[in-house]
C-alpha cells in the first residue's frame, strides 16, 4: 500500500465507520483506490465491487477533505466523477467533508 493510500485510509476510516451502507470506492487518479464501508476504510483495487465510485485527482480529494472544495461543485464542474447511486455519493461526500 502506498503512503498516500495509507493516509486516506487513516483519515477516512474513523469518518466512515458506522455511517455508510454498502461500499463506496474512491479512485484517486494515478495513485489507487480506497474502499469505504460501515467497517471503515481499507485499500482497494480498481475492480473492487462498490455501490458508488467517486473518482478525482489527489488534489481534488484533498481540497474536499480540507473543506476548500465543495464536493457537489466539484462534481458539477467535472473535477469529481461519480458512477452509481447518486444518493450514496451524497452520503460519501458527507463523510469526506466530515459533516
Residue, then its C-alpha position, 0 to 999 in steps of 0.5 A: x500500500x502506498x503512503x498516500x493510500x495509507x493516509x486516506x485510509x487513516x483519515x477516512x476510516x474513523x469518518x466512515x465507520x458506522x455511517x455508510x451502507x454498502x461500499x463506496x470506492x474512491x479512485x484517486x487518479x494515478x495513485x489507487x483506490x480506497x474502499x469505504x464501508x460501515x467497517x471503515x476504510x481499507x485499500x482497494x483495487x480498481x475492480x473492487x465491487x462498490x455501490x458508488x465510485x467517486x473518482x478525482x485527482x489527489x488534489x481534488x480529494x484533498x481540497x474536499x477533505x480540507x473543506x476548500x472544495x465543495x464536493x457537489x461543485x466539484x462534481x458539477x464542474x467535472x473535477x469529481x466523477x461519480x458512477x452509481x447511486x447518486x444518493x450514496x455519493x451524497x452520503x460519501x461526500x458527507x463523510x469526506x467533508x466530515x459533516 
